[in-house]
Amino acid sequence: MTVKLINYTPEPEKTVAAAAYTCHLRKCAEIDKMSGEKIRKIIRATRNSGHHSVMEHASFTFAVDEISRACTHQLVRHRMASFSQQSQRYVNLSEPDYVLPETIEKNSKTKKFFESAMKDLWDVYNKLTENNIPDEDARYVLPNAAKTSIVITMNARELYHFFSLRCCLKAQWEIRDMANKMLSLVKRVAPVLFEDAGPRCKQLGYCPESESCGLMPTKKDVLKIK
Ligand SMILES: Cc1cc2nc3c(=O)[nH]c(=O)nc-3n(C[C@H](O)[C@H](O)[C@H](O)COP(=O)(O)OP(=O)(O)OC[C@H]3O[C@@H](n4cnc5c(N)ncnc54)[C@H](O)[C@@H]3O)c2cc1C
């Protein structure tokens, strides 16, 4: 999988701080006077107080290649994001192109079953199109493993939420891998804005799930509830 940050709001931290600061100003023009230290202070204060709506003023756009449809199906459940995905109607998919999960790959027997199934599926796909079945119908035979490409835009508030769910070890490995790559990219351009981002336990100080991965104790353990 490759994940690229292809665009983002210029000066995302200044933009978010300006939005927050405006709530306390007589005129927006005063935001130009903010120092770097002031920007950091405002961002941390609004985040800690839960005034997360100001984070919606900074957006980030990613281009992702070599990802499975199984993964994008989970990704597009995030309704506050915008997506544009490769079409299986307009792009010729005659060549087998799929994600092979590591658990299957590391066992020669399961790898053989999997690869043989992929070959059969693409053989049927090609036979269907050769028999004048339109691509939009032939694609019904393609698997969840089929590779795809997708462009994603999320504002910083949604990204925070997305990271809290998808950087967690409970998230499925492929979307977790993508979320971690996205997090490291946004941290390079907005380190203060995303300094606290990551699995939800990082912000809460405990694991909200019934069973912890071990990184943090569960709420029950923290409160010593039986
Ligand atoms: C580990 C894991 C396992 C999962 N397993 C399953 C599963 O088995 N089956 C399944 O179907 N899904 C599953 N999901 C998907 C999950 O249920 C959510 O659909 C997905 O994570 C998107 O989360 P969201 O709705 O919080 O986020 P977004 O859609 O990105 O929304 C962000 C936030 O906006 C608000 N919001 C958005 N839309 C509305 C709305 N219509 N009304 C009110 N508030 C709204 C909510 O506060 C929401 O948290 C799983 C997710 C994870 C992380």
PDBQT file of the ligand as one rigid body, heavy atoms in Angstrom, charges set to zero:
ROOT
HETATM    1  C1  LIG A 301     -12.736  -2.251  15.362  1.00  0.00    +0.000 C 
HETATM    2  C2  LIG A 301     -13.946  -1.941  14.530  1.00  0.00    +0.000 A 
HETATM    3  C3  LIG A 301     -14.853  -2.934  14.233  1.00  0.00    +0.000 A 
HETATM    4  C4  LIG A 301     -15.997  -2.652  13.467  1.00  0.00    +0.000 A 
HETATM    5  N1  LIG A 301     -16.869  -3.660  13.179  1.00  0.00    +0.000 NA
HETATM    6  C5  LIG A 301     -18.000  -3.399  12.470  1.00  0.00    +0.000 A 
HETATM    7  C6  LIG A 301     -18.952  -4.434  12.171  1.00  0.00    +0.000 A 
HETATM    8  O1  LIG A 301     -18.789  -5.580  12.551  1.00  0.00    +0.000 OA
HETATM    9  N2  LIG A 301     -20.040  -4.095  11.430  1.00  0.00    +0.000 N 
HETATM   10  C7  LIG A 301     -20.283  -2.825  11.002  1.00  0.00    +0.000 A 
HETATM   11  O2  LIG A 301     -21.303  -2.567  10.354  1.00  0.00    +0.000 OA
HETATM   12  N3  LIG A 301     -19.383  -1.839  11.254  1.00  0.00    +0.000 NA
HETATM   13  C8  LIG A 301     -18.262  -2.082  11.965  1.00  0.00    +0.000 A 
HETATM   14  N4  LIG A 301     -17.362  -1.080  12.213  1.00  0.00    +0.000 N 
HETATM   15  C9  LIG A 301     -17.624   0.253  11.643  1.00  0.00    +0.000 C 
HETATM   16  C10 LIG A 301     -18.204   1.186  12.694  1.00  0.00    +0.000 C 
HETATM   17  O3  LIG A 301     -19.422   0.712  13.218  1.00  0.00    +0.000 OA
HETATM   18  C11 LIG A 301     -18.421   2.602  12.093  1.00  0.00    +0.000 C 
HETATM   19  O4  LIG A 301     -19.371   2.525  11.044  1.00  0.00    +0.000 OA
HETATM   20  C12 LIG A 301     -17.156   3.190  11.527  1.00  0.00    +0.000 C 
HETATM   21  O5  LIG A 301     -16.082   2.990  12.396  1.00  0.00    +0.000 OA
HETATM   22  C13 LIG A 301     -17.360   4.689  11.311  1.00  0.00    +0.000 C 
HETATM   23  O6  LIG A 301     -17.396   5.302  12.594  1.00  0.00    +0.000 OA
HETATM   24  P1  LIG A 301     -18.248   6.577  12.940  1.00  0.00    +0.000 P 
HETATM   25  O7  LIG A 301     -19.674   6.350  12.562  1.00  0.00    +0.000 OA
HETATM   26  O8  LIG A 301     -17.953   6.946  14.350  1.00  0.00    +0.000 OA
HETATM   27  O9  LIG A 301     -17.490   7.650  12.044  1.00  0.00    +0.000 OA
HETATM   28  P2  LIG A 301     -17.919   8.718  10.960  1.00  0.00    +0.000 P 
HETATM   29  O10 LIG A 301     -18.953   8.203  10.027  1.00  0.00    +0.000 OA
HETATM   30  O11 LIG A 301     -16.625   9.132  10.400  1.00  0.00    +0.000 OA
HETATM   31  O12 LIG A 301     -18.577   9.865  11.785  1.00  0.00    +0.000 OA
HETATM   32  C14 LIG A 301     -17.817  10.658  12.696  1.00  0.00    +0.000 C 
HETATM   33  C15 LIG A 301     -18.739  11.056  13.834  1.00  0.00    +0.000 C 
HETATM   34  O13 LIG A 301     -19.749  11.930  13.316  1.00  0.00    +0.000 OA
HETATM   35  C16 LIG A 301     -20.969  11.694  14.004  1.00  0.00    +0.000 C 
HETATM   36  N5  LIG A 301     -21.957  11.217  13.027  1.00  0.00    +0.000 N 
HETATM   37  C17 LIG A 301     -21.736  10.834  11.747  1.00  0.00    +0.000 A 
HETATM   38  N6  LIG A 301     -22.889  10.508  11.149  1.00  0.00    +0.000 NA
HETATM   39  C18 LIG A 301     -23.855  10.666  12.075  1.00  0.00    +0.000 A 
HETATM   40  C19 LIG A 301     -25.241  10.452  12.063  1.00  0.00    +0.000 A 
HETATM   41  N7  LIG A 301     -25.919  10.011  10.994  1.00  0.00    +0.000 N 
HETATM   42  N8  LIG A 301     -25.942  10.733  13.179  1.00  0.00    +0.000 NA
HETATM   43  C20 LIG A 301     -25.321  11.181  14.293  1.00  0.00    +0.000 A 
HETATM   44  N9  LIG A 301     -23.974  11.378  14.381  1.00  0.00    +0.000 NA
HETATM   45  C21 LIG A 301     -23.256  11.118  13.275  1.00  0.00    +0.000 A 
HETATM   46  C22 LIG A 301     -20.679  10.637  15.069  1.00  0.00    +0.000 C 
HETATM   47  O14 LIG A 301     -20.317  11.290  16.268  1.00  0.00    +0.000 OA
HETATM   48  C23 LIG A 301     -19.486   9.913  14.509  1.00  0.00    +0.000 C 
HETATM   49  O15 LIG A 301     -18.688   9.262  15.502  1.00  0.00    +0.000 OA
HETATM   50  C24 LIG A 301     -16.228  -1.342  12.976  1.00  0.00    +0.000 A 
HETATM   51  C25 LIG A 301     -15.292  -0.337  13.274  1.00  0.00    +0.000 A 
HETATM   52  C26 LIG A 301     -14.171  -0.622  14.032  1.00  0.00    +0.000 A 
HETATM   53  C27 LIG A 301     -13.189   0.486  14.328  1.00  0.00    +0.000 C 
ENDROOT
TORSDOF 0
